[in-house]
């Protein structure tokens, strides 16, 4: 008999974010190569919302969000790394439809 599968449901104001890790080197706007091993202080990263609790108001599954990856709770599910955050720890959301955005697009 196979093991039962359990669906993960986020509670309250918690958001589960799939981390988009930068595994490759990147280039600055001036063309300087920055190796993947360089740790930049207070660098915010983008991730994709995989689940949101019932009290989350501003994001939904599939949205891209900007957040600080340090000091967050990590969880690994089926080999994929996720972070669990409070909604208030998110700095920005990138979605296709918005009422009051910045005019910048990903």
N, C-alpha and C positions, 0 to 999 in steps of 0.2 A: 504494500500500500504506500502510495506517495505521501510525502509530507504535505500538510495543508499549507496554502499560501495565505499570507496576511497582508492586506492593503494598509499602507501607512497613511494615517490621517493626522494632519497637524492640528494642534489645539490652540485656542485663544488667539493671541496676536503673533503667533510664531509663523515664520516663513522658511521653507526648505529651498535652498538655492543650489543648483548644480554649478560647480565652480568651473570657470573657463581658464585653465592654467596655461600660462605662456611657457611652452617648452622650448621655443626657439629664441634665437637672438632677435633683437628688434633694432630699428634705426630711429634716431632722433629726427626732428624736422630739419636739422642742419646736415643730416647724412652720417652722423657719427654712429658706429656700430656699438650697441650695448649688449654684452653677453647675457645669456639666460641666467647665469650664476650670480649676477649683480643684484643685491638686495637694496631696494630703494625705500627710504624711510617714508612712512605714512602714504604709501601708494594705494589708491583705491582701485578696485578691479570690478569687471562686469561679470555677471552670472545670470543664469536663467532660472526663473521661479518654477519649481517642480510641484509645489504644494503650498497652500496657505490655510491658516486657521479660520474659524468662523468669525472672529472679530477683526480680521484684516480688512481694511477699507480701500486702500489705494492700489493694490496690485492683485494680479490673478495669475494662474498657471500660464506659462509661455512668455510672460513679460521679461524683458532684460532689466536688471537692476544694478545699480552702482553702490558698492559698500566697501568697508574696510575689512579685509579677510583676517586680520590679527585679532586675537582674543575672542574668537567665536567658537562655538561647539561644532566639531567635525563628526561626521558619521559616514561610514562606508556601507553602501548597499549594492550588492552584486558587483563588486569591484569598482564602482564609481564613487568618487568623493563628493559629498554634499556638506553644506554648512546650514546650521539651524540658527536663525537670527530672530530678533524681535522686529516688528515692522518699523519701529522708530529708529532702528540702526541702519535703515536704508537711506541713501542720500539722494537717489534719483531713480526714475523708472523710464525706460524707453519702450513705447508702445506705438502701434500704428495710428491710433486715434487718441487725440488729446484736446482738451479745452484751453489749456494755458501752458504752452510749452516754451522752450527757449529759442526755437527756430533752428536748432542744430539737430542733425540726424546721424545715425550710425550707418 
